[in-house]
Amino acid sequence: MSDSSRSHDEAPGEGLDRQIDRLEDRRDAKADARAAGDLRGQRARSSAERLLTRSTSGAIYAVATLVCVLAGPLATTALIAAEAWLCCSEFFRICRMGGRMPNDALGLLAALAFPVAIYAHGILAATVVLFVLLMACACWYVFTPRASVADVAVTAFGPLYTSLSFSSVVLIRQFDPGLDGALLTFGVMLSIWANDAFAYFVGSAIGSHKLVPRISPNKSVEGFFGGLVGSVVVWVLLAVFVVDALTVPTAVVLGLIVGLAGVVGDLFESRLKRGVGVKDSGNLMPGHGGLLDRSDSMLFGCMAALFLLIFGGVL
């Protein structure tokens, strides 16, 4: 066989080797990005998994809430008491990470007591719980040398922030024990969830201007306005289909104010976490973090809704 024939026979093999070498070089060049999970495919898969996890846990939470709200004021109170206790526990965890030493027993007991007292005897009973909480904190401070004023402050503030504000849901549900009351209560909560969901999707799609980058770098101005639209849509639906005393213009105003209050609640909790260097308040809800992470908007938003519904003559 001639040399020219041998060269011709070996050329395809050499070409294949060179292609393999180039592929290996490309793979090696992406090794660091692959290890960091920064490849395009990895990012897309990770985003899809996070969205699925977040949506699934959020749907379970929403269904459980709907079932309790439909079951009546007592079931709603039990749900809110349990959630308030968990949120207060996560708040105290954040405080301890910041160097404070709250009295968990006093704070968590008050967190359970606020919604139960409001269900049983209304706002007057809540003031009694508040008085007992403050007296207990004062006695603890007087007879515990290691306790500081800051420890007392976070002990008292924890149940007020997480439980007393959350108890607004109980009050809204109690105004009408029937189906209309259940739909209104769930609608108020749904408007806040819609605010969060619309803000997330709009911000992810077109968000380019940071809202408060030092506190919550993922929030955008575009997402903020998208969230308000979601809140207004739910309130308008409540006015049209559920609450006869609620006009559409009033529903738009309520949607904007409740949505804004929810954003403030979200940013407040974000500021708490950033102050101690944690991303989530807990890990109870996959894709969301802790229950306080999921309820931060609800705490201020539902309280704002209660006041607006009362002052607006709806309740």
GUNU-216058 format. One record per residue (C-alpha): residue number from 1; residue in three letters; chain; x, y, z. Coordinates in nm, 4 decimals, decimal comma. Layout:
# residues N
+-------+------+---------+----------+----------+----------+
| lumza | guke | drenlum |       xx |       yy |       zz |
+-------+------+---------+----------+----------+----------+
|   NUM |  Ala |       A |        X |        Y |        Z |
...
+-------+------+---------+----------+----------+----------+
END
This chain:
# residues 315
+-------+------+---------+----------+----------+----------+
| lumza | guke | drenlum |       xx |       yy |       zz |
+-------+------+---------+----------+----------+----------+
|     1 |  Met |       A |   0,0000 |   0,0000 |   0,0000 |
|     2 |  Ser |       A |   0,1408 |   0,3431 |  -0,0914 |
|     3 |  Asp |       A |   0,2123 |   0,6212 |   0,1598 |
|     4 |  Ser |       A |  -0,0553 |   0,8391 |   0,0025 |
|     5 |  Ser |       A |  -0,3157 |   0,5667 |   0,0533 |
|     6 |  Arg |       A |  -0,2104 |   0,5179 |   0,4185 |
|     7 |  Ser |       A |  -0,2406 |   0,8959 |   0,4867 |
|     8 |  His |       A |  -0,5819 |   0,8993 |   0,3271 |
|     9 |  Asp |       A |  -0,6962 |   0,6086 |   0,5478 |
|    10 |  Glu |       A |  -0,5704 |   0,7707 |   0,8729 |
|    11 |  Ala |       A |  -0,7117 |   1,1184 |   0,8100 |
|    12 |  Pro |       A |  -1,0721 |   1,0481 |   0,9330 |
|    13 |  Gly |       A |  -0,9443 |   0,9046 |   1,2610 |
|    14 |  Glu |       A |  -0,7208 |   1,2004 |   1,3229 |
|    15 |  Gly |       A |  -1,0090 |   1,4376 |   1,2494 |
|    16 |  Leu |       A |  -1,2310 |   1,2554 |   1,5004 |
|    17 |  Asp |       A |  -0,9582 |   1,2780 |   1,7642 |
|    18 |  Arg |       A |  -0,9291 |   1,6498 |   1,7099 |
|    19 |  Gln |       A |  -1,3068 |   1,6927 |   1,7496 |
|    20 |  Ile |       A |  -1,3024 |   1,4933 |   2,0730 |
|    21 |  Asp |       A |  -1,0137 |   1,7047 |   2,2005 |
|    22 |  Arg |       A |  -1,2044 |   2,0229 |   2,1232 |
|    23 |  Leu |       A |  -1,5148 |   1,8941 |   2,3040 |
|    24 |  Glu |       A |  -1,3078 |   1,8002 |   2,6055 |
|    25 |  Asp |       A |  -1,1440 |   2,1421 |   2,6055 |
|    26 |  Arg |       A |  -1,4860 |   2,3078 |   2,6003 |
|    27 |  Arg |       A |  -1,6030 |   2,0869 |   2,8821 |
|    28 |  Asp |       A |  -1,2940 |   2,1650 |   3,0886 |
|    29 |  Ala |       A |  -1,3415 |   2,5380 |   3,0254 |
|    30 |  Lys |       A |  -1,6928 |   2,5175 |   3,1735 |
|    31 |  Ala |       A |  -1,5899 |   2,3075 |   3,4730 |
|    32 |  Asp |       A |  -1,5910 |   2,5989 |   3,7189 |
|    33 |  Ala |       A |  -1,9255 |   2,7304 |   3,5949 |
|    34 |  Arg |       A |  -2,0715 |   2,3800 |   3,6083 |
|    35 |  Ala |       A |  -1,9513 |   2,3290 |   3,9652 |
|    36 |  Ala |       A |  -2,1077 |   2,6615 |   4,0619 |
|    37 |  Gly |       A |  -2,4346 |   2,5696 |   3,8874 |
|    38 |  Asp |       A |  -2,3964 |   2,8712 |   3,6603 |
|    39 |  Leu |       A |  -2,4512 |   2,7088 |   3,3211 |
|    40 |  Arg |       A |  -2,7556 |   2,8260 |   3,1267 |
|    41 |  Gly |       A |  -2,9269 |   2,4892 |   3,1438 |
|    42 |  Gln |       A |  -2,8537 |   2,4555 |   3,5137 |
|    43 |  Arg |       A |  -2,9953 |   2,8019 |   3,5844 |
|    44 |  Ala |       A |  -3,3099 |   2,7280 |   3,3855 |
|    45 |  Arg |       A |  -3,3612 |   2,3946 |   3,5606 |
|    46 |  Ser |       A |  -3,2959 |   2,5481 |   3,9013 |
|    47 |  Ser |       A |  -3,5455 |   2,8286 |   3,8362 |
|    48 |  Ala |       A |  -3,8096 |   2,5794 |   3,7225 |
|    49 |  Glu |       A |  -3,7532 |   2,3621 |   4,0305 |
|    50 |  Arg |       A |  -3,7766 |   2,6614 |   4,2640 |
|    51 |  Leu |       A |  -4,0949 |   2,7801 |   4,0980 |
|    52 |  Leu |       A |  -4,2518 |   2,4329 |   4,1197 |
|    53 |  Thr |       A |  -4,1523 |   2,3930 |   4,4837 |
|    54 |  Arg |       A |  -4,2732 |   2,7412 |   4,5719 |
|    55 |  Ser |       A |  -4,6035 |   2,6941 |   4,3882 |
|    56 |  Thr |       A |  -4,6703 |   2,3529 |   4,5431 |
|    57 |  Ser |       A |  -4,6099 |   2,4569 |   4,9028 |
|    58 |  Gly |       A |  -4,8013 |   2,7808 |   4,8447 |
|    59 |  Ala |       A |  -5,0985 |   2,5886 |   4,7029 |
|    60 |  Ile |       A |  -5,1047 |   2,3530 |   5,0022 |
|    61 |  Tyr |       A |  -5,0962 |   2,6521 |   5,2368 |
|    62 |  Ala |       A |  -5,3763 |   2,8269 |   5,0451 |
|    63 |  Val |       A |  -5,5997 |   2,5171 |   5,0392 |
|    64 |  Ala |       A |  -5,5535 |   2,4578 |   5,4131 |
|    65 |  Thr |       A |  -5,6389 |   2,8217 |   5,4785 |
|    66 |  Leu |       A |  -5,9481 |   2,8064 |   5,2581 |
|    67 |  Val |       A |  -6,0737 |   2,4922 |   5,4326 |
|    68 |  Cys |       A |  -6,0381 |   2,6500 |   5,7780 |
|    69 |  Val |       A |  -6,1986 |   2,9774 |   5,6700 |
|    70 |  Leu |       A |  -6,4938 |   2,7962 |   5,5147 |
|    71 |  Ala |       A |  -6,5310 |   2,5799 |   5,8270 |
|    72 |  Gly |       A |  -6,6129 |   2,8866 |   6,0344 |
|    73 |  Pro |       A |  -6,4725 |   3,1394 |   6,2848 |
|    74 |  Leu |       A |  -6,3561 |   2,8740 |   6,5326 |
|    75 |  Ala |       A |  -6,1476 |   2,6852 |   6,2748 |
|    76 |  Thr |       A |  -6,0142 |   3,0166 |   6,1467 |
|    77 |  Thr |       A |  -5,9118 |   3,1132 |   6,5007 |
|    78 |  Ala |       A |  -5,7341 |   2,7800 |   6,5506 |
|    79 |  Leu |       A |  -5,5442 |   2,8290 |   6,2241 |
|    80 |  Ile |       A |  -5,4429 |   3,1865 |   6,3067 |
|    81 |  Ala |       A |  -5,3365 |   3,0916 |   6,6615 |
|    82 |  Ala |       A |  -5,1110 |   2,8148 |   6,5286 |
|    83 |  Glu |       A |  -4,9623 |   3,0374 |   6,2585 |
|    84 |  Ala |       A |  -4,9126 |   3,3263 |   6,5003 |
|    85 |  Trp |       A |  -4,7288 |   3,0965 |   6,7427 |
|    86 |  Leu |       A |  -4,4977 |   2,9736 |   6,4659 |
|    87 |  Cys |       A |  -4,4364 |   3,3244 |   6,3319 |
|    88 |  Cys |       A |  -4,3570 |   3,4527 |   6,6811 |
|    89 |  Ser |       A |  -4,1169 |   3,1642 |   6,7362 |
|    90 |  Glu |       A |  -3,9355 |   3,2490 |   6,4114 |
|    91 |  Phe |       A |  -3,9254 |   3,6169 |   6,5091 |
|    92 |  Phe |       A |  -3,7618 |   3,5272 |   6,8409 |
|    93 |  Arg |       A |  -3,5114 |   3,3116 |   6,6513 |
|    94 |  Ile |       A |  -3,4126 |   3,6147 |   6,4439 |
|    95 |  Cys |       A |  -3,3837 |   3,8249 |   6,7603 |
|    96 |  Arg |       A |  -3,1546 |   3,5698 |   6,9250 |
|    97 |  Met |       A |  -2,9317 |   3,5720 |   6,6182 |
|    98 |  Gly |       A |  -2,9080 |   3,9492 |   6,6669 |
|    99 |  Gly |       A |  -2,7903 |   3,9119 |   7,0266 |
|   100 |  Arg |       A |  -3,1218 |   3,9631 |   7,2048 |
|   101 |  Met |       A |  -3,2574 |   3,7123 |   7,4590 |
|   102 |  Pro |       A |  -3,6378 |   3,7256 |   7,4541 |
|   103 |  Asn |       A |  -3,8489 |   3,5374 |   7,7050 |
|   104 |  Asp |       A |  -3,9951 |   3,2731 |   7,4739 |
|   105 |  Ala |       A |  -4,2456 |   3,1423 |   7,7287 |
|   106 |  Leu |       A |  -4,4114 |   3,4809 |   7,7828 |
|   107 |  Gly |       A |  -4,4077 |   3,5835 |   7,4193 |
|   108 |  Leu |       A |  -4,5313 |   3,2550 |   7,2737 |
|   109 |  Leu |       A |  -4,8076 |   3,2249 |   7,5336 |
|   110 |  Ala |       A |  -4,9284 |   3,5736 |   7,4416 |
|   111 |  Ala |       A |  -4,9082 |   3,4812 |   7,0720 |
|   112 |  Leu |       A |  -5,1562 |   3,2001 |   7,1365 |
|   113 |  Ala |       A |  -5,3737 |   3,4118 |   7,3651 |
|   114 |  Phe |       A |  -5,4426 |   3,7087 |   7,1339 |
|   115 |  Pro |       A |  -5,6504 |   3,5308 |   6,8638 |
|   116 |  Val |       A |  -5,8263 |   3,3100 |   7,1190 |
|   117 |  Ala |       A |  -5,9188 |   3,6099 |   7,3372 |
|   118 |  Ile |       A |  -6,0414 |   3,8074 |   7,0365 |
|   119 |  Tyr |       A |  -6,2547 |   3,5143 |   6,9225 |
|   120 |  Ala |       A |  -6,4047 |   3,4770 |   7,2693 |
|   121 |  His |       A |  -6,4597 |   3,8391 |   7,3753 |
|   122 |  Gly |       A |  -6,3374 |   4,0735 |   7,1032 |
|   123 |  Ile |       A |  -6,0967 |   4,3662 |   7,1218 |
|   124 |  Leu |       A |  -6,1553 |   4,4262 |   7,4943 |
|   125 |  Ala |       A |  -6,0141 |   4,0821 |   7,5727 |
|   126 |  Ala |       A |  -5,7125 |   4,1587 |   7,3545 |
|   127 |  Thr |       A |  -5,6378 |   4,4668 |   7,5678 |
|   128 |  Val |       A |  -5,6466 |   4,2458 |   7,8766 |
|   129 |  Val |       A |  -5,3957 |   4,0073 |   7,7180 |
|   130 |  Leu |       A |  -5,1789 |   4,3061 |   7,6290 |
|   131 |  Phe |       A |  -5,1896 |   4,4365 |   7,9862 |
|   132 |  Val |       A |  -5,0993 |   4,0948 |   8,1298 |
|   133 |  Leu |       A |  -4,8136 |   4,0619 |   7,8775 |
|   134 |  Leu |       A |  -4,6688 |   4,3998 |   7,9719 |
|   135 |  Met |       A |  -4,7010 |   4,3274 |   8,3452 |
|   136 |  Ala |       A |  -4,5352 |   3,9879 |   8,3015 |
|   137 |  Cys |       A |  -4,2495 |   4,1417 |   8,1023 |
|   138 |  Ala |       A |  -4,2043 |   4,4083 |   8,3702 |
|   139 |  Cys |       A |  -4,1890 |   4,1484 |   8,6481 |
|   140 |  Trp |       A |  -3,9453 |   3,9377 |   8,4479 |
|   141 |  Tyr |       A |  -3,7212 |   4,2396 |   8,3985 |
|   142 |  Val |       A |  -3,7335 |   4,3389 |   8,7646 |
|   143 |  Phe |       A |  -3,6488 |   3,9930 |   8,8982 |
|   144 |  Thr |       A |  -3,4029 |   3,8829 |   8,6268 |
|   145 |  Pro |       A |  -3,0725 |   4,0711 |   8,6476 |
|   146 |  Arg |       A |  -2,9450 |   3,9339 |   8,3166 |
|   147 |  Ala |       A |  -3,2480 |   4,0661 |   8,1230 |
|   148 |  Ser |       A |  -3,1987 |   4,3933 |   7,9379 |
|   149 |  Val |       A |  -3,4531 |   4,6496 |   7,8258 |
|   150 |  Ala |       A |  -3,3946 |   4,5356 |   7,4671 |
|   151 |  Asp |       A |  -3,4819 |   4,1786 |   7,5692 |
|   152 |  Val |       A |  -3,8047 |   4,3006 |   7,7263 |
|   153 |  Ala |       A |  -3,8856 |   4,5093 |   7,4178 |
|   154 |  Val |       A |  -3,8544 |   4,2212 |   7,1707 |
|   155 |  Thr |       A |  -4,0454 |   3,9898 |   7,4067 |
|   156 |  Ala |       A |  -4,3419 |   4,2266 |   7,4075 |
|   157 |  Phe |       A |  -4,3125 |   4,3285 |   7,0434 |
|   158 |  Gly |       A |  -4,2972 |   3,9720 |   6,9088 |
|   159 |  Pro |       A |  -4,6583 |   3,8708 |   6,9860 |
|   160 |  Leu |       A |  -4,7884 |   4,2185 |   6,9018 |
|   161 |  Tyr |       A |  -4,6219 |   4,2069 |   6,5608 |
|   162 |  Thr |       A |  -4,7036 |   3,8479 |   6,4731 |
|   163 |  Ser |       A |  -5,0202 |   3,7608 |   6,6639 |
|   164 |  Leu |       A |  -5,2215 |   4,0732 |   6,7424 |
|   165 |  Ser |       A |  -5,1902 |   4,1929 |   6,3828 |
|   166 |  Phe |       A |  -5,2685 |   3,8448 |   6,2491 |
|   167 |  Ser |       A |  -5,5796 |   3,8341 |   6,4677 |
|   168 |  Ser |       A |  -5,7382 |   4,0870 |   6,2324 |
|   169 |  Val |       A |  -5,8266 |   3,7829 |   6,0201 |
|   170 |  Val |       A |  -6,0310 |   3,6464 |   6,3112 |
|   171 |  Leu |       A |  -6,2191 |   3,9755 |   6,3452 |
|   172 |  Ile |       A |  -6,2978 |   3,9924 |   5,9731 |
|   173 |  Arg |       A |  -6,4238 |   3,6334 |   5,9809 |
|   174 |  Gln |       A |  -6,6436 |   3,6966 |   6,2858 |
|   175 |  Phe |       A |  -6,8409 |   3,9806 |   6,1287 |
|   176 |  Asp |       A |  -7,0308 |   3,7297 |   5,9162 |
|   177 |  Pro |       A |  -7,0094 |   3,3622 |   6,0212 |
|   178 |  Gly |       A |  -7,1725 |   3,2535 |   5,6928 |
|   179 |  Leu |       A |  -7,0422 |   3,1937 |   5,3413 |
|   180 |  Asp |       A |  -7,0176 |   3,5631 |   5,2503 |
|   181 |  Gly |       A |  -6,7953 |   3,6225 |   5,5517 |
|   182 |  Ala |       A |  -6,5774 |   3,3298 |   5,4541 |
|   183 |  Leu |       A |  -6,5411 |   3,4587 |   5,0976 |
|   184 |  Leu |       A |  -6,4585 |   3,8089 |   5,2190 |
|   185 |  Thr |       A |  -6,1977 |   3,6784 |   5,4638 |
|   186 |  Phe |       A |  -6,0376 |   3,4550 |   5,2066 |
|   187 |  Gly |       A |  -6,0587 |   3,7333 |   4,9497 |
|   188 |  Val |       A |  -5,8632 |   3,9691 |   5,1757 |
|   189 |  Met |       A |  -5,5903 |   3,7084 |   5,2149 |
|   190 |  Leu |       A |  -5,6034 |   3,6232 |   4,8440 |
|   191 |  Ser |       A |  -5,5468 |   3,9880 |   4,7518 |
|   192 |  Ile |       A |  -5,2222 |   3,9865 |   4,9482 |
|   193 |  Trp |       A |  -5,1113 |   3,6588 |   4,7895 |
|   194 |  Ala |       A |  -5,1980 |   3,8030 |   4,4484 |
|   195 |  Asn |       A |  -4,9884 |   4,1073 |   4,5330 |
|   196 |  Asp |       A |  -4,6909 |   3,8821 |   4,6097 |
|   197 |  Ala |       A |  -4,7456 |   3,6592 |   4,3047 |
|   198 |  Phe |       A |  -4,7917 |   3,9418 |   4,0543 |
|   199 |  Ala |       A |  -4,4889 |   4,1219 |   4,1965 |
|   200 |  Tyr |       A |  -4,2801 |   3,8061 |   4,1622 |
|   201 |  Phe |       A |  -4,3782 |   3,7290 |   3,8038 |
|   202 |  Val |       A |  -4,3713 |   4,0872 |   3,6760 |
|   203 |  Gly |       A |  -4,0412 |   4,1539 |   3,8510 |
|   204 |  Ser |       A |  -3,8890 |   3,8344 |   3,7117 |
|   205 |  Ala |       A |  -4,0073 |   3,9181 |   3,3589 |
|   206 |  Ile |       A |  -3,9393 |   4,2900 |   3,3201 |
|   207 |  Gly |       A |  -3,7986 |   4,4140 |   3,6514 |
|   208 |  Ser |       A |  -3,4974 |   4,6383 |   3,5943 |
|   209 |  His |       A |  -3,5239 |   4,9174 |   3,8522 |
|   210 |  Lys |       A |  -3,4461 |   4,8151 |   4,2098 |
|   211 |  Leu |       A |  -3,7034 |   4,9149 |   4,4690 |
|   212 |  Val |       A |  -3,4918 |   4,9007 |   4,7870 |
|   213 |  Pro |       A |  -3,1688 |   4,7217 |   4,6926 |
|   214 |  Arg |       A |  -3,0085 |   4,7503 |   5,0370 |
|   215 |  Ile |       A |  -3,2972 |   4,5705 |   5,2057 |
|   216 |  Ser |       A |  -3,4420 |   4,3421 |   4,9374 |
|   217 |  Pro |       A |  -3,2250 |   4,3356 |   4,6234 |
|   218 |  Asn |       A |  -3,4655 |   4,1134 |   4,4271 |
|   219 |  Lys |       A |  -3,7605 |   4,3524 |   4,4494 |
|   220 |  Ser |       A |  -3,8136 |   4,5896 |   4,1570 |
|   221 |  Val |       A |  -4,0254 |   4,8964 |   4,0945 |
|   222 |  Glu |       A |  -4,1956 |   4,7130 |   3,8082 |
|   223 |  Gly |       A |  -4,2772 |   4,4227 |   4,0381 |
|   224 |  Phe |       A |  -4,4129 |   4,6624 |   4,2996 |
|   225 |  Phe |       A |  -4,6677 |   4,8113 |   4,0575 |
|   226 |  Gly |       A |  -4,7474 |   4,4685 |   3,9164 |
|   227 |  Gly |       A |  -4,8261 |   4,3512 |   4,2685 |
|   228 |  Leu |       A |  -5,0631 |   4,6423 |   4,3260 |
|   229 |  Val |       A |  -5,2483 |   4,5482 |   4,0093 |
|   230 |  Gly |       A |  -5,2926 |   4,1935 |   4,1407 |
|   231 |  Ser |       A |  -5,4295 |   4,3229 |   4,4719 |
|   232 |  Val |       A |  -5,6729 |   4,5607 |   4,3005 |
|   233 |  Val |       A |  -5,8019 |   4,2859 |   4,0699 |
|   234 |  Val |       A |  -5,8991 |   4,0662 |   4,3662 |
|   235 |  Trp |       A |  -6,0682 |   4,3525 |   4,5496 |
|   236 |  Val |       A |  -6,2670 |   4,4479 |   4,2402 |
|   237 |  Leu |       A |  -6,3827 |   4,0858 |   4,2092 |
|   238 |  Leu |       A |  -6,4934 |   4,0987 |   4,5743 |
|   239 |  Ala |       A |  -6,6923 |   4,4151 |   4,5046 |
|   240 |  Val |       A |  -6,8598 |   4,2706 |   4,1971 |
|   241 |  Phe |       A |  -6,9390 |   3,9192 |   4,3164 |
|   242 |  Val |       A |  -6,9241 |   3,9012 |   4,6980 |
|   243 |  Val |       A |  -6,9699 |   4,2246 |   4,8948 |
|   244 |  Asp |       A |  -7,2733 |   4,4337 |   4,7958 |
|   245 |  Ala |       A |  -7,1719 |   4,7210 |   5,0242 |
|   246 |  Leu |       A |  -6,8368 |   4,7541 |   4,8479 |
|   247 |  Thr |       A |  -6,8323 |   4,9711 |   4,5353 |
|   248 |  Val |       A |  -6,5763 |   4,9243 |   4,2600 |
|   249 |  Pro |       A |  -6,4038 |   5,2646 |   4,3164 |
|   250 |  Thr |       A |  -6,3774 |   5,1856 |   4,6881 |
|   251 |  Ala |       A |  -6,2421 |   4,8403 |   4,6043 |
|   252 |  Val |       A |  -5,9688 |   4,9968 |   4,3905 |
|   253 |  Val |       A |  -5,8643 |   5,2226 |   4,6792 |
|   254 |  Leu |       A |  -5,8683 |   4,9310 |   4,9240 |
|   255 |  Gly |       A |  -5,6657 |   4,7177 |   4,6843 |
|   256 |  Leu |       A |  -5,3989 |   4,9867 |   4,6547 |
|   257 |  Ile |       A |  -5,3746 |   5,0560 |   5,0296 |
|   258 |  Val |       A |  -5,3819 |   4,6909 |   5,1357 |
|   259 |  Gly |       A |  -5,1249 |   4,6081 |   4,8687 |
|   260 |  Leu |       A |  -4,9000 |   4,8894 |   4,9889 |
|   261 |  Ala |       A |  -4,9362 |   4,7762 |   5,3514 |
|   262 |  Gly |       A |  -4,8405 |   4,4241 |   5,2457 |
|   263 |  Val |       A |  -4,5250 |   4,5514 |   5,0756 |
|   264 |  Val |       A |  -4,4294 |   4,7447 |   5,3903 |
|   265 |  Gly |       A |  -4,4770 |   4,4269 |   5,5943 |
|   266 |  Asp |       A |  -4,2591 |   4,2334 |   5,3522 |
|   267 |  Leu |       A |  -3,9824 |   4,4941 |   5,3613 |
|   268 |  Phe |       A |  -4,0002 |   4,5180 |   5,7394 |
|   269 |  Glu |       A |  -3,9355 |   4,1460 |   5,7771 |
|   270 |  Ser |       A |  -3,6612 |   4,1624 |   5,5114 |
|   271 |  Arg |       A |  -3,4933 |   4,4362 |   5,7139 |
|   272 |  Leu |       A |  -3,5123 |   4,2178 |   6,0261 |
|   273 |  Lys |       A |  -3,3417 |   3,9293 |   5,8470 |
|   274 |  Arg |       A |  -3,0798 |   4,1458 |   5,6814 |
|   275 |  Gly |       A |  -2,9937 |   4,2935 |   6,0204 |
|   276 |  Val |       A |  -2,8804 |   3,9509 |   6,1432 |
|   277 |  Gly |       A |  -2,7528 |   3,8164 |   5,8105 |
|   278 |  Val |       A |  -3,0072 |   3,5401 |   5,7376 |
|   279 |  Lys |       A |  -3,1989 |   3,4728 |   5,4168 |
|   280 |  Asp |       A |  -3,5052 |   3,3001 |   5,5636 |
|   281 |  Ser |       A |  -3,6797 |   3,3081 |   5,9000 |
|   282 |  Gly |       A |  -3,7034 |   2,9273 |   5,8948 |
|   283 |  Asn |       A |  -3,7453 |   2,6281 |   5,6655 |
|   284 |  Leu |       A |  -4,1034 |   2,5210 |   5,7334 |
|   285 |  Met |       A |  -4,2293 |   2,5990 |   5,3814 |
|   286 |  Pro |       A |  -4,0115 |   2,4754 |   5,0916 |
|   287 |  Gly |       A |  -3,9559 |   2,7494 |   4,8371 |
|   288 |  His |       A |  -4,0688 |   3,0205 |   5,0782 |
|   289 |  Gly |       A |  -3,8550 |   2,9711 |   5,3890 |
|   290 |  Gly |       A |  -4,0290 |   3,0072 |   5,7210 |
|   291 |  Leu |       A |  -4,3940 |   3,0784 |   5,7923 |
|   292 |  Leu |       A |  -4,3017 |   3,4364 |   5,8824 |
|   293 |  Asp |       A |  -4,1532 |   3,4735 |   5,5336 |
|   294 |  Arg |       A |  -4,4877 |   3,3620 |   5,3901 |
|   295 |  Ser |       A |  -4,6992 |   3,5717 |   5,6271 |
|   296 |  Asp |       A |  -4,5012 |   3,8956 |   5,6542 |
|   297 |  Ser |       A |  -4,7227 |   4,0760 |   5,4029 |
|   298 |  Met |       A |  -5,0343 |   3,9304 |   5,5644 |
|   299 |  Leu |       A |  -4,9601 |   4,0786 |   5,9062 |
|   300 |  Phe |       A |  -4,9801 |   4,4416 |   5,7955 |
|   301 |  Gly |       A |  -5,2088 |   4,3874 |   5,4960 |
|   302 |  Cys |       A |  -5,4915 |   4,2183 |   5,6873 |
|   303 |  Met |       A |  -5,4758 |   4,4771 |   5,9641 |
|   304 |  Ala |       A |  -5,5038 |   4,7548 |   5,7053 |
|   305 |  Ala |       A |  -5,7969 |   4,5726 |   5,5410 |
|   306 |  Leu |       A |  -5,9792 |   4,5421 |   5,8745 |
|   307 |  Phe |       A |  -5,9520 |   4,9131 |   5,9476 |
|   308 |  Leu |       A |  -6,0537 |   5,0132 |   5,5955 |
|   309 |  Leu |       A |  -6,3527 |   4,7788 |   5,5917 |
|   310 |  Ile |       A |  -6,4728 |   4,9141 |   5,9280 |
|   311 |  Phe |       A |  -6,4147 |   5,2824 |   5,8498 |
|   312 |  Gly |       A |  -6,5612 |   5,2344 |   5,5033 |
|   313 |  Gly |       A |  -6,8851 |   5,0992 |   5,6489 |
|   314 |  Val |       A |  -6,8489 |   4,7560 |   5,4906 |
|   315 |  Leu |       A |  -6,8245 |   4,5732 |   5,8237 |
+-------+------+---------+----------+----------+----------+
END
